């Protein structure tokens, strides 16, 4: 039987959202499905108090590539003292290439890529702390035979999506694919994203070969990067026919990505848009939506969504 593992990077400020996500994992996934969370060392004890039989709490250091040293304390200091220079906002140092320091956003992506190859499962399902499952998510959703589901939305990245285009160009560069002025590309970013660990390992191997260094150093020096677009681009250009046989255009997660805060009425309108194939909902944490609204709407969805 093919197995999945759920992977979530998190930290103390997100713990309430993470608890909600984990409760939904316990409710809506198979008893054999483990939930793995990666947190800074200073947050280990708090997350371990959740004490769930299907939760494995890892320190960032356990998945940091060789030569990387976590500096989460500096990142925490930067959040507490916002007048400090942004250069202090570093979460790790790559001793092979200390500058620029590794920012938290990039470190999370490196940790996902590293952990995805080491969890001993057939499929890694990446879900962030601001997502909640609202319907059953059995392992078989992610497999067609031995092929692992790849989310790919054709033509969704256009020149108007500036950041996505930067991420796509970075993926092309890291994978050694010539950039020919593409104006429309598939999108691979979603609230629920699944990876084949063997394909992820091959992807990272190619990044290292193209860069002439270890893959993590190649990624860490990027200012613009998306782990999801890197993996999806690798599958699209280098995947075998078998690996390409299960590309799906929906993430199965109904998401609110805007940075504009939702009112309660808007949040309920968003919730009403949950599709019949969606198994999760997601209000992006940096939307600055009042947490009481997020909690209320997502709790209602978790309670009321039809199986």
C-alpha positions in Angstrom: 0.0 0.0 0.0 1.4 3.4 -1.0 2.0 5.8 1.9 1.9 9.6 2.4 3.4 11.8 5.0 2.3 15.4 5.7 5.0 17.9 6.1 4.6 21.4 7.7 7.3 23.9 8.6 6.2 26.1 11.5 7.2 28.2 14.4 5.8 29.5 17.7 3.8 32.5 16.3 1.9 30.0 14.1 1.2 27.4 16.8 -2.6 28.0 17.1 -3.0 27.6 13.4 -0.8 24.5 13.4 -2.9 23.0 16.2 -6.0 23.5 14.1 -4.4 22.0 11.1 -3.2 19.0 13.1 -6.6 18.4 14.6 -8.0 18.3 11.0 -5.2 15.9 10.0 -6.2 13.5 12.8 -9.9 13.8 11.7 -9.6 13.6 8.0 -6.6 11.4 7.1 -5.8 7.7 7.4 -4.6 6.4 10.8 -1.3 5.4 9.2 -0.6 9.0 8.0 2.0 10.8 10.0 2.2 14.6 10.3 5.8 16.0 10.5 6.4 19.5 11.7 9.8 21.2 11.5 10.4 24.0 14.0 13.3 26.1 15.3 15.1 24.4 18.2 13.8 26.9 20.7 10.2 25.9 19.9 10.6 22.2 20.2 9.2 21.7 23.7 6.1 23.8 23.0 5.2 21.8 19.9 6.0 18.5 21.6 3.4 19.3 24.3 0.8 18.7 21.6 1.6 15.1 22.3 -0.2 13.5 19.4 0.5 9.8 18.4 0.5 10.9 14.8 2.8 13.9 15.1 6.5 13.9 14.7 8.2 17.2 15.8 11.6 17.9 14.3 14.2 20.5 14.9 15.3 22.5 11.9 18.9 21.4 12.5 17.9 17.8 11.8 17.2 18.7 8.1 19.7 21.5 7.6 22.1 20.5 4.8 25.8 20.2 5.7 27.5 23.5 6.3 24.3 25.3 7.3 23.9 26.7 10.8 20.5 27.8 12.2 20.4 31.4 13.5 16.7 31.5 14.4 17.5 33.7 17.4 18.6 36.5 15.2 15.4 36.2 13.2 13.3 36.3 16.4 15.2 39.4 17.5 14.5 41.1 14.2 10.8 40.5 14.7 10.8 41.9 18.2 12.8 45.0 17.3 11.5 46.1 13.9 13.9 49.1 13.8 16.9 46.8 13.4 18.3 46.5 9.8 16.7 44.0 7.6 20.1 42.3 7.1 19.7 41.0 10.6 16.6 39.1 9.4 18.5 35.8 8.8 17.5 32.4 9.9 20.6 30.4 8.9 24.2 30.9 7.7 25.7 28.9 5.0 29.3 28.5 6.2 30.4 27.8 2.6 28.9 31.1 1.4 28.0 33.3 4.4 26.7 36.2 2.4 23.9 36.8 1.8 22.5 35.2 5.0 19.6 32.7 4.5 16.3 34.4 5.1 13.4 32.6 6.8 11.4 32.2 3.6 14.3 30.6 1.8 15.2 28.4 4.8 11.7 27.0 5.0 11.9 26.0 1.4 15.4 24.4 1.8 14.0 22.5 4.8 11.0 21.2 2.8 13.3 20.1 0.0 15.7 18.4 2.4 13.0 16.6 4.5 11.0 15.5 1.5 13.8 13.0 0.6 14.1 11.6 4.1 10.7 10.8 5.6 10.5 7.2 4.4 7.2 7.5 2.5 6.0 7.2 -1.1 4.6 10.7 -1.2 5.2 13.9 0.8 2.2 16.2 1.1 3.2 19.7 2.0 0.7 21.7 3.9 1.4 25.0 5.7 0.0 26.0 9.1 -2.6 28.4 7.8 -4.4 25.5 5.9 -7.1 23.3 7.5 -8.5 20.1 6.1 -12.3 20.1 5.9 -13.0 16.8 4.1 -11.4 13.3 4.1 -8.0 13.2 2.5 -7.1 9.5 2.0 -3.7 8.5 0.7 -5.2 7.2 -2.6 -5.9 10.8 -3.7 -2.2 11.2 -4.4 -1.6 8.1 -6.5 -2.4 6.6 -9.9 -0.7 3.3 -9.7 2.9 4.2 -8.7 2.6 7.8 -10.1 2.5 10.5 -7.5 0.1 13.5 -8.1 1.8 16.7 -9.3 -0.3 19.9 -9.2 0.2 21.7 -12.5 -2.1 24.5 -13.6 -1.3 25.2 -17.3 -0.8 28.8 -18.4 -1.5 30.2 -14.9 1.8 32.2 -14.7 1.7 35.2 -16.9 3.8 38.3 -17.1 1.4 40.1 -14.8 2.5 37.8 -12.0 5.9 39.3 -11.5 7.0 37.3 -8.5 5.8 34.0 -10.1 7.8 34.9 -13.2 10.9 35.5 -11.1 10.4 32.1 -9.4 10.0 30.4 -12.8 13.1 32.0 -14.2 15.1 31.0 -11.1 13.8 27.4 -11.6 14.9 27.4 -15.2 18.3 28.7 -14.2 18.8 26.2 -11.4 17.8 23.3 -13.7 19.9 24.5 -16.6 16.9 25.1 -18.9 17.3 27.9 -21.5 15.0 30.8 -20.9 13.5 31.9 -24.2 11.3 34.8 -23.1 8.3 32.7 -22.0 5.2 34.8 -21.3 2.9 31.9 -20.1 3.9 29.0 -17.8 2.3 26.4 -15.6 1.8 27.2 -11.9 2.8 24.7 -9.2 2.1 26.8 -6.1 -0.8 25.6 -4.0 -2.2 25.1 -0.5 -1.7 21.3 -0.8 1.2 20.2 -2.9 2.5 16.6 -3.2 5.9 15.4 -4.2 7.5 12.0 -5.0 10.6 11.8 -2.8 12.5 9.9 -5.5 11.8 12.7 -8.0 12.6 15.4 -5.5 16.0 13.7 -4.9 16.7 13.6 -8.7 15.7 17.3 -9.0 18.1 18.3 -6.2 20.8 16.2 -7.8 20.4 18.1 -11.1 20.5 21.5 -9.4 23.8 20.5 -7.8 25.2 19.3 -11.1 24.1 22.5 -13.0 25.5 24.8 -10.2 28.7 22.9 -9.7 28.1 23.0 -6.0 25.7 21.4 -3.5 22.0 22.1 -4.3 21.4 23.9 -1.0 24.1 26.5 -1.6 22.7 27.0 -5.1 19.2 27.7 -3.7 20.3 29.7 -0.6 22.0 32.4 -2.6 18.7 33.1 -4.5 16.7 36.2 -3.6 13.7 34.9 -5.5 12.8 31.2 -5.3 9.9 28.8 -5.1 10.4 25.2 -4.1 7.0 24.2 -5.7 7.9 25.8 -9.0 11.4 24.2 -9.0 9.9 20.7 -8.4 7.0 21.1 -10.9 9.4 22.5 -13.6 11.7 19.6 -13.1 8.8 17.1 -13.5 7.6 18.9 -16.7 11.0 19.0 -18.4 12.7 15.9 -17.0 10.0 13.6 -15.7 9.5 10.1 -17.2 6.2 9.3 -18.9 5.1 7.6 -15.7 6.0 10.6 -13.6 4.1 12.9 -16.0 1.0 10.6 -16.1 -0.6 12.2 -13.0 -0.5 16.0 -13.4 -3.7 17.6 -12.1 -4.8 21.2 -12.6 -6.4 21.6 -9.1 -4.7 21.8 -5.7 -7.7 20.4 -3.8 -7.3 23.4 -1.5 -9.6 26.5 -1.7 -7.2 29.4 -1.0 -7.4 33.1 -0.3 -4.0 34.5 -1.5 -4.6 38.3 -1.4 -2.9 40.6 1.1 -6.1 42.5 1.6 -7.8 41.6 5.0 -11.1 39.8 4.8 -14.2 41.1 6.6 -16.4 38.5 8.2 -18.9 38.8 5.3 -16.1 38.5 2.7 -14.7 35.5 4.6 -18.1 33.8 4.5 -18.3 34.5 0.8 -14.9 32.9 0.4 -16.0 29.9 2.4 -19.1 29.5 0.2 -16.7 29.1 -2.8 -15.4 25.8 -1.5 -15.5 23.4 -4.4 -16.8 19.8 -4.4 -13.2 18.5 -5.0 -11.6 20.7 -2.3 -10.5 18.9 0.8 -8.9 21.9 2.5 -9.3 25.7 2.9 -6.6 28.3 3.4 -6.6 32.0 4.3 -3.1 33.2 3.8 -1.6 34.3 7.1 -0.1 37.5 5.7 -3.5 38.7 4.6 -3.7 40.4 8.0 -7.3 39.1 8.3 -8.4 39.4 11.9 -7.5 36.1 13.5 -11.0 35.8 15.1 -12.5 35.9 11.6 -10.1 33.3 10.3 -10.7 31.0 13.3 -14.5 31.3 13.0 -14.8 30.7 9.3 -12.3 27.8 9.1 -13.8 26.2 12.2 -17.2 26.4 10.6 -15.9 24.9 7.4 -14.2 22.1 9.3 -17.5 21.3 11.2 -19.9 21.7 8.3 -18.2 20.7 5.0 -19.9 17.7 3.6 -17.7 14.6 3.2 
